[in-house]
């Protein structure tokens, strides 16, 4: 049976992105989520990890803003063209999400690096945890973009592809290849695919203006932001602002 939903709301916890703020999320666990329901959730600012869909419901803070890239009007900047040129020898393979020792090693290496570079909290990864977050619940829409150099996997993006949208679920890479700007390159390849498939929007997740980890998403212009937080029975309001062009 599709779209069997269970809901839960954990207690508030310290925000992973903003010091002195408390974060709280509303969760759905959905068995065999349909494209229709997933598209409706994406349009209302929800994200997915495995079979878990979530949206922020923080009481005192609204700095996490849902954004989506306008695929049709996106144009490559000089910086983006340089990134593409740097990756002229990078090979992209698209497959379904899976799990292996390579996945776990690369995920662990990336997060240990980000723990030192940006202070990300990291306590290690297990086979079960990785499966729950990335290898489970991909249904009809989930894909894995693996980037290779000389037959070595150096970056992995989890990407959901729906008829009217693409969602960038998560990305991690080998820090030894940081000079290739693989995070940027991954988004550029997703935008390229969206254009080929006539998909109007790419959802990269939440954006925090000028944030050291979340602010980069505004580089992919133009984009729209969702005004407020729409309930499932409400029509979401998306707006473009001149400063984002």
C-alpha positions in Angstrom: 0.0 0.0 0.0 1.4 3.4 -1.0 1.5 6.5 1.2 0.9 4.9 4.5 2.0 7.7 6.8 3.0 7.8 10.5 3.8 11.2 12.1 6.0 12.2 15.0 7.6 15.4 16.4 10.7 14.9 18.5 11.7 17.3 21.3 13.6 20.5 20.6 17.4 20.2 20.3 20.3 22.5 19.7 20.4 23.8 16.2 23.1 22.3 14.0 23.5 25.5 12.0 22.8 28.4 14.3 24.4 28.8 17.7 22.1 29.6 20.7 19.0 28.5 18.6 16.8 25.5 19.2 15.6 23.4 16.3 12.5 21.2 16.0 11.2 19.2 13.1 8.0 17.5 12.1 8.4 14.0 10.6 6.5 11.7 8.4 7.5 8.1 7.9 6.0 7.1 4.6 5.9 3.5 3.3 6.2 3.5 -0.5 5.7 7.2 -1.0 4.1 8.1 -4.3 5.5 10.7 -6.8 2.3 12.7 -6.3 2.6 13.0 -2.5 6.4 13.6 -2.6 5.9 16.4 -5.1 3.3 18.0 -2.8 5.7 17.8 0.2 8.6 19.2 -1.8 6.6 22.1 -2.9 5.7 22.9 0.8 9.3 22.8 2.0 9.7 19.2 3.1 12.9 17.1 2.6 13.6 13.4 2.6 16.1 11.0 4.2 15.2 7.4 3.5 11.5 6.8 4.3 11.5 9.9 6.6 10.2 13.2 5.4 10.7 16.3 7.5 10.2 20.1 7.8 11.3 22.6 10.4 8.7 23.9 12.9 11.1 25.9 15.1 9.2 28.2 17.5 11.6 31.1 17.8 13.5 31.1 14.5 12.6 31.1 10.8 16.0 31.6 9.2 15.9 28.3 7.3 14.2 29.2 4.1 13.0 26.7 1.5 14.4 27.6 -2.0 14.2 26.2 -5.5 16.3 27.0 -8.6 14.5 28.3 -11.7 15.9 25.7 -14.2 14.7 27.3 -17.4 16.4 30.7 -16.7 19.6 29.4 -15.1 22.7 30.4 -17.0 26.3 29.4 -16.4 28.5 32.1 -14.9 32.3 32.3 -15.6 32.9 30.6 -12.2 30.6 27.7 -13.1 32.3 27.3 -16.5 35.7 27.1 -14.7 34.3 24.4 -12.4 33.1 22.4 -15.4 36.5 22.8 -17.1 38.2 21.5 -14.0 36.1 18.4 -14.1 36.6 17.6 -17.8 38.1 14.3 -16.7 35.5 13.5 -14.1 33.1 10.7 -15.1 29.5 10.6 -13.9 27.6 7.4 -13.5 23.9 7.4 -12.6 22.5 4.4 -10.8 20.1 3.5 -8.0 21.1 4.2 -4.4 23.1 1.4 -2.8 25.5 0.8 0.1 29.0 -0.6 0.1 32.3 -0.3 2.0 33.2 2.4 -0.5 30.2 4.4 0.4 30.8 4.1 4.2 34.5 4.9 3.8 33.9 8.0 1.7 31.1 9.3 3.9 33.2 8.9 7.0 36.3 10.5 5.4 34.2 13.5 4.3 32.5 14.1 7.6 35.7 13.8 9.6 37.2 16.4 7.3 34.1 18.7 7.8 34.3 18.2 11.5 37.8 19.7 11.5 37.1 22.3 8.8 33.7 23.7 9.9 33.0 22.1 13.3 30.3 19.8 12.1 29.2 17.3 14.8 30.1 13.8 13.8 30.0 10.5 15.7 30.7 8.0 12.9 28.5 6.0 10.6 27.2 2.5 10.6 25.8 0.3 7.9 22.3 0.5 9.4 22.4 4.3 9.8 23.6 4.9 6.2 20.9 2.5 4.9 18.1 4.3 6.8 19.2 7.7 5.5 20.2 7.0 1.9 19.6 3.4 0.6 16.1 2.9 1.8 12.8 4.4 0.5 14.0 5.6 -2.9 11.0 4.1 -4.6 10.6 5.3 -8.3 12.3 8.6 -7.9 15.7 8.0 -6.1 19.0 7.9 -7.9 22.7 8.0 -7.0 25.1 10.2 -9.0 28.7 8.8 -8.5 31.7 10.9 -9.7 34.9 9.1 -10.7 38.5 10.0 -11.5 40.6 7.1 -12.8 38.0 4.5 -11.8 38.0 5.9 -8.2 34.8 7.1 -6.6 35.4 10.6 -5.4 31.9 12.0 -4.8 28.4 10.7 -4.3 25.1 12.6 -4.7 21.7 11.3 -3.7 19.2 12.8 -6.1 15.4 12.4 -6.4 13.9 12.9 -9.8 10.2 13.6 -10.2 8.2 14.7 -13.3 8.1 18.3 -12.2 11.1 18.7 -9.9 14.5 17.4 -8.8 15.5 17.3 -5.2 19.2 17.3 -4.1 19.0 15.0 -1.1 22.7 14.9 -0.1 26.2 15.0 -1.4 29.6 14.0 0.0 33.1 13.8 -1.5 36.7 12.8 -1.0 38.5 15.8 0.6 41.6 14.9 -1.4 39.7 16.3 -4.4 38.4 19.5 -2.8 40.1 21.6 -5.5 37.6 20.2 -8.1 34.6 22.0 -6.4 32.6 18.8 -6.7 29.6 20.1 -4.7 29.2 22.8 -7.2 29.8 20.4 -10.1 27.2 18.0 -8.8 24.5 20.8 -8.7 25.5 21.9 -12.2 25.0 18.3 -13.5 21.6 18.1 -11.8 20.6 21.4 -13.4 21.8 20.2 -16.8 19.7 17.0 -16.4 16.7 19.1 -15.4 17.0 21.2 -18.5 17.2 18.1 -20.7 14.1 16.7 -19.1 12.2 20.0 -19.1 11.9 19.8 -15.3 11.2 23.4 -14.1 12.6 23.3 -10.5 15.6 22.0 -8.6 15.1 21.9 -4.8 18.5 22.1 -3.0 17.2 22.2 0.5 17.1 24.9 3.1 19.0 28.2 2.7 20.3 30.5 5.4 21.5 33.9 4.1 25.3 34.3 4.4 25.7 31.1 6.3 29.1 29.4 6.0 27.5 26.0 5.2 24.1 26.9 3.8 24.6 30.3 2.0 26.2 28.8 -1.2 22.8 27.8 -2.6 22.1 31.4 -3.7 24.9 31.2 -6.2 22.7 29.2 -8.6 20.5 32.1 -9.8 17.7 32.8 -10.3 15.8 31.1 -7.5 12.6 31.4 -5.6 11.9 31.3 -1.9 8.9 30.0 -0.1 7.0 32.6 2.0 6.3 31.2 5.4 5.5 27.6 6.0 2.6 26.1 4.2 0.5 23.3 5.7 -0.4 20.3 3.5 -3.9 21.7 3.0 -2.6 25.2 2.0 -1.2 26.4 -1.3 2.4 27.3 -0.9 3.6 30.8 -1.9 6.8 31.1 -3.9 8.3 34.4 -4.8 11.3 35.7 -6.8 13.2 38.7 -5.5 15.3 41.0 -7.7 18.4 40.7 -5.5 18.5 37.0 -6.3 18.9 37.6 -10.1 
